[in-house]
Amino acid sequence: MATFYLSSTVEDLKDCRQRVCSALMKGGHVVVGMESDSATGIKPLKKCLEDVARCDAYVGIFAWRYGYIPDDDNPQRRSITELEYLKAVALPINTLIFILDESAPWSRKLMDANGKQIERLRSHLTKEHTVAFFRDPGELAEAVLTAVAGFPRSDKSAVAKAETTGVEHPIIPPAPVPFWKRHIRLILGVIIAVLVVSLSAYLIRRPSQPVAQPAPPERVNSWEARFTKKLDDQWQYPKDAWDTEPGEVTVGDKDALALLVKGRGMGIPRDLGDQVFYDFRAVFKIRFKQGIGAAWVLRAQPDRQSGYLFEINKRGATLYLSGWVYDGNQRGKNLADEALPFKCCEITQGLLIQAIVRNNRIEYTITFEDDREDLSQAGDDVTPKFLIGESDFHWRWGTFGFLGTEDGSVMKVESLSINPLPRSP
């Protein structure tokens, strides 16, 4: 099969490297990486780059460490991990990128103290490539196997490479291929043909159903706001509804602002124009400035008066995430109420919220955060799910908006990113 170069920082990603290496070898592939280095007398950086050039594909795994920066022949002060990636892009060879999800639990000991370089690299990778995000080694191994499924056999054998170059690699001979694997294309073709015929027969007999609202053509774009510009440059909003104030202060970003949400108006990122999303992933940080309440609308419609409303509020000693159909500035049917295992009563505390919106299903991952390292809460995250029934399924597309709560709470929104997802069938 093919030869893969496995690139990552090592100490923080040992388990991930082992799982990926084992999965690829079980699939009959050859894996080249730091684990296969031998004492050849070649400088480490030069040897790494030569190894990249001998492989059919590059597998890059990135978490929150930038990696070792060699001194020799490195005027731009890049890490070995980034230089391996740049070599793969320059050749070019097949390049597969896997990035640890921002919401994944990760020890601070495995993160750079100054994360500016790895943040830059991660941002570049997500803009230049179609990346896969993972939360743990098992999920990563599955994502890698999915990405390399059906990978073409190399025209150059890894054995010939080793013999001509003198560099040893851990070449694992492929196991005998089972019958079903040898004829997988034929089997899949038969299955697909049967499904197509069955579906066609069903659709012919099935009475036509009215469509609630046609979805626009797929638009592929992304948008990120850290509120470093004037609010008017970033959002459409009713006049005087919102304000900004200083947000989290990070290295090199001392002017970062937070969106202070105190009005009833809904915001839609102006940068998107008419680039509405069908399925998308939104990630944002909120803190409670006054009271305990936050509200936002997913699939916000262009009228800025409709969508699916979600609100965090405190009832007694418990936080709840509630959802409603929101139409004409009015709450409709209640979708669900989920109790959250957090208190969030202080300004140092907040929530990192990730919303995955697919067709008529909205799934959240909510993580508690506290600026003070010596404090923690039980239950690091919770994953409420909201399934919108067919009778309440009003909108298939739209963007995103914030609005104030009815109890007068004021929340700070410190960052927001929106990324499109492949459309659900």
N, C-alpha and C positions, 0 to 999 in steps of 0.2 A: 504494500500500500504506500501511502505518502510519508514523507519525512517532515516533521514539525519542529520548529525551534520554539522552545518554551522560555518566555522572557518575563521577569518580574523582579521586584525586590525579594530577598530570600527570607530573612528572619521573621518578618511579619506574615508571610504567606506560605510557610512550610506546608501546612495541611492542605492548602489549596493546590500547591504544586504537586504534592504526592497524589491527590485524588485525580487531577487532570492527567498526570503522567500514567497512572495505573489504568485509567479509562481508555486512553489512546492506545496503549500497548495491548490491552485486551482486544481492541478492535483491529489488531494486526499492523498498527502504524509504528513508525520509528520516531523516538523522541530525543531531541538534542537540547541540552541545557547545561547549567552549571553542575548538575549532578554527574554529567558525563565528562567533565574536564579531566585531562591527564597532564602529567608533568612533561610538556613538550618543549619548554624553554621559550615559548612565545609569550609576549606581554599579554596580560589578561584581556585588555580592551581589544587589541588586534585579533586575538584568538576568537573572542566573542563575535566580532564582526565577520570574520572568515566563516565561522560556523553558520551565521545567519545566511550568508551567500550560498552555502551548500544545501540549504533546505528548500523544500517545495512551498512551505507556508510558515507564517509567523503567528504565534499565539501570544498576545500581550495581556497580562493580568495586572490591574492597577488598583491599589487601595489608597492609603493615606501617607505613604512614604515615597520620597523622590529617589532615594538610593545614593550609592557611592559615586562621588565625582572624581575621576582620575585627573592627575595633574598634567601628564604628558600629552602633547598633541591635542589639547582640548581648550582652545582659546575662548570659546563661548561658555565654558564651565557647565557642561551638561553632564547628567548622570549616565552611567553605563546603560541603565535601562532605557533612557530616552534615546541614546545613540544607537542601540540595537533597533529600536522602532524606526528611527530615521533611515537606517541602513535598509530595512525591509521595504520601506516606502520608495526609496531611491532605486531599488534594483530593477523593476518592482517584482515582488512575489505576493501571493495571496496573504492578506493581512486581516487577522481576526482579533477584535478588541473586546475585552471583558472588564467591566468597571464595577467595583463594590458600590452598592446602592447607598446613597446618602443617609437613608433612614435605617440602614443595617446596624445592629449593635456591634461596637468595635472598641476595644480597649484603648484608652488614651496612651498607654505605653507603646502602642504600635502605630502612633501617629507622629509626624514631624512636629517639633515645637513651633517652628515657623512654617506654616503650610503654604506659603505663597507659591513656591515652585511646583509642588504637586497639584495645587489648584489650577495653575496655569496650564499644566500638561493635561489634566483631566478635561478642562474646558476645551482645549484644542482638539482632543480626541473625539469628544462628543459632537463637535462642529464638523470635523472632517470625515468621520466614519459613521456607519451604522453600528452602534455598539450594543452589547447585551449587558444588562445589569444583573448582579447576583447578590445574595444576602449571606450565603454560607458555602462551604466547600462542596457539599452535595449538590446544591443548586447550580454551582459553577460547573461541576463535572457534567451535569445533564445538558447545560447550555452549550458546552464545548462539543459534546457528542452530536447534538442537534446541528451545530454549525458545520461539522465535518462530515455529516451523513452524505454518502454518495460522492465523497471527494475523489477526484480522478486519480488513477494510478500514475505515478511519476514515470516520465520517459527515461529518467536517469535513475538507476538503482542505487540505494544507499550503500550497498556493498561495494559497487564500483567506485563510488566516491571515496570510501575509506581506503581502498587499495591504492588509488592514484594519489591521494593526498597524504597518506600516512597518519591521519588523525583517527583515533579510535572513537566509536560511538556505540552505545548499547543497542545493537540491532537485534530485535526480537523477531524470529521467523514467524510468519502468520500461521495460525492453526488451520487445519483442514476446513475448507468452507462448506457449511451445511448446504443441503439441496435447496432449501428455501431461499438462502442468500444468493446462490448462483442464479436462481430464476426469479429474483425479487421483482424485476421490472415486469415480467410476464404476469406474475401473480397480482401485482398492484394494478396492472392494466385491466385484468379481468374484473377485479373488485370495483374499480372505478366505473367500468362499463356497466356493470350490474346496478350500481348506485345511480348512475345517470339515467338509465332506462326506467328504474323504479321511481325516481323523482319526477321524471317527465310524465309518467303515467299518472302519478298522484296530482301533479299540477293541472293536468288536463281535466281530471274529474273534480278537482277542488273548486268551489265557487269563488269568484273574485272577492277580495276583501278591500274595503276602503282604506286608504293610506291616511294616517293621522296628519302627517306633514312630510312632504318629500325632502330628503336630505340634499344639500347642494353638492356639487362635484367635490371630490377630495382635494383639500388644500394641504400642502405639506409645508409647515413653518414651525418656528418655536419663538418663545418670547420670555425674557427674564428681566425682572426689575429689582434693583436694590435701593431705589428711591434716592439716587444721588443727583438727580436733576430736579428742576422745578416740577411740582406736581402737575401743572397744566401741560407739560411736555409729555407726560406719561399716561394720563387718564382722562377719560370723558366723565364728568361728574357734575351734579348740580352745584351752582355757585355757593361758596361758603359752607359746603357740607362737610368737607374734610380739611385736615391740616397736616403738617409734618413737624417732627421734632427729632432731636438726635437719637439715633438707634445704637446698635452695638458698635463699639469702636474696635476695629481690627487694624492690624499693621498695614500701612499704606492706604488705608481707606478711612481716614479720620473724619471725613465729611459725610459719612453715610447717614442717611435719614431713615426714620420710620414713618410709615403712613399712620396717622392718628385718625381712626374711624369713629366718628361721633354723630354723624347724621343719618338720615334715612335713605340717602341716595345710593344708587348702585353704580359701580365703576366697571367699565370695559376697557381693556388696554387699547389705547388709540393706535399704537404701533401696528396692531393686527389689521386695521382697516376692515375689509370684508373677509379676512382670512379666518373664518369661523372653523372650529374643530368638530369633527364628528365624534371620534373617540380620543381622549387625551388624558395626560397625567399632570396634575397640578400639585406643587409642593410649596408650602408657605409656613412662616413662623409667626405666631401670635403671642402677645403678652397682654395681661389685663391691667390697664392703666387706672380705671375707675370702675368699681363693681366687678362682678364675675359674669361676663357675658360676651359673646362674640357671634357674629352672623355673617353668612356669605351665601351666594347663589351660584350653583353649577348649571351649566347649559343656559346661561343668561341670554335672553333673547334681545334682538336689537332695540326693542321698545323700552328696555331697561325696567320693565315692570312685570316680567315673568321669568320663570325658570323653576328650579328645584331649590327651595330654601332649607338651609341647615343652620341650627343655632345651638351653641353651648351655653347652658345656664345652670345655676346652682339652685337646687331645691333642698332645703334643710342643710345637711352636711354632705350631700352627694352632687357631683357634677353629672349632667346628662347631655348627650348629643341627640338632638331631635331633628326630624326631617318632615317637610311638608311640600305639597304642590303649591306653588306661588304664582298667582295669576292676577294681573291688574292691581298690583300692590296689595293683594289680599292673600292671607293664608287659606289654602284649601284643605284637602284631606291630609290627615297626619299619616306619614309613611311608616315611622317607627320611632321608638325612644330607646336609647342605649345608655346604661349607666357607665361612667368612666371612673377608674380606680385612682383618680388624682384629686388633689385639693386646690393647688394653684391659687394661693391667696396672697402671695407677695410679688413685688415687682421683679424680683430676681428670677421668678419662675415663669415658665411659658410652655407652649406646646408646639411641637413640630408635626404638621399635618400633611399627609400625602393622600390625595384622592385619585383613585383610578376610575375613570368613567368609560364604561363600555356598554353601548346600546342602552338597555333599560336596567342596568345594574351599576350601582355606585358602591365602591369598596374603599374604606378608609384604613390607614395605619396611623395611629396617633401616639406620639412618644413624648413623655414628660421630660423637660429640661430644667436644670437649675444652674445658674451662673456660679454658685458657690460649690466648690469641689467637695467639701466635707458633708454635703447634704444629699440625700437620695430618697426616693419613694419606692415602695413595693409596687411591682407591676410596671415594668419599663415601657410597655406599649400595649395597645389594645386595637383590635381590628373589627370595628362595627361594619356590617354590610346592610345595604338598603336595596331591596329588590322592588322595583316599581311595577305594579300590576298593569295589565293591559288596559284596564279601564281608566287608569291614572296616567297613562303613558302619552304625554302631550308633546314633548319636544325631543327630537333626535339630534339636535345640533345646537351650538351656541358657545359663548365664551365664558367669562368668569367675572364675578362682581362681589364687592363687600357692601355691607350696610349696617347701620347701627341697630342695637336691640331696643325693644320697647321699654325696658326698665331703665334706660339711660346710661348703661354701661359704655365705657370707652375702651377700645382695644388698640394696641399697637401692632401693625403688620410690618415686619422688618425685612422680609424678602419674599419674592414670588417668582416661580418659574412655571411655564406651561409648555409641554412638549406633546406633539401628536403621537398617537399610537396607531398601529395597523387597524384598519376598520374591521369590526366584528362581522361575521357572516349574518 
